[in-house]
Amino acid sequence: MIVPGITVLIKPASSMCNMKCRYCFYHALSDIRELSSYGVMSEETATNIITKAFEFCSNFVVFSFQGGEPSLAGFDFFRFFVEEVKKLNTEKLQVSFSFQTNGFAM
């Protein structure tokens, strides 16, 4: 099924965070897992997400980064992601990005 637009919520650093907020449910969950963090999303996974997003829409894609602290994925991750979007956007769909951060270490 093709839809006009899609918003993809991406957690590139998942449970990684540079704060320990008392209200954060995710921090409490990651602390009790056998492996608390799987690290930063791989380039292969990022490419798969981008490819699938473009396959399922005909007009626009929003890539929205949040969860944990996405800035902990690092500039290289986001440079790669944006370049992959440019390369894989063969239909020239409208693309926008959003980024939720705590701004603690920016």
N, C-alpha and C positions, 0 to 999 in steps of 0.2 A: 504494500500500500504506500502510495506517495502522498505526502502531505505538503501544503504550501510552505510551512516553516517549522523549524524545530529548535528547541533550546536544550542543550546538552550540559548537564551539571557534572563537572569534572573535579575530582579530588586528587590532584597530582601528588600530594604529600600525605594524604589520608590522615593517620593519627599523629603525625609529626606536628608539634606545636611548640612555640617558644614561651607559652604562658601556661599556667595551671589554674584556670578559673574554677572556682568552687561550683558554679552552676553547669559546667560542661559535662553533659552525659557521656560524650564520646571518650573523653579522657578516662573516666571511670571504667568504661568498657575495655579500652585498650590495655589498661593496667592489669586486668585479670585474664587476658588472653595469653596463651602459651608464647606467642611471638607478638609483642605489643605493636611493632611497626614493620611493615614490609618495605619501607624506604620510599624512594621516589618512583613514580610511574616510569616504566620503560618506554623507550622511543617506539618500540614495536607496538605496545598497547596504545600509545598516543596515535600512531598512524592508523591503527584499526578503528579507533573511535572516529577520527576525522573521515576516513573512507566510508564508514557506515552512515555517518550523519549526512554526507553528501548523497548517498544512495537513496535516502528516504525522504528527501524534500525537493521541491521544485523552485523555491523562491529565495529563502533565506535560512541561515543557520546562526544561532547564537551559541558561542562556547563560553560557558560561565564557570569560573574557577573558584572553589571555596573548600572548606573542610580542613580540619587540622589548621595549618597555616600555609596556604599555597605558595607564598613567596619562598618557603624553605626548599621548594623544588629547584630554585636557582635560575639565574638569567639564562643559562645555556639551555635549560629545558624549554623555557618560553620562546627563546629565539628559534629553537628547533621546531616547536609547535607552530609558530606563525609561518615559518618557511614551508612546512609540510602543508598547511592550509593553502598557501599560495600555489604550491605545486599541484595539489590534488583537486583544486577548485576549477576543474576543466570547463564546467558549465557557466562559470563566472557568476555564481550566486552571490547575493548580498551576504556578507559575513560581519558579525560584530563580536566583540569580546567583553566580558565583564569579569571583575576580579574583586573578591571580598577578602579583606585583610584586616588584621588587628592593628597594623601599622606600628607595632611595637619596636621592630628592629629595622625599619625601612631606611 
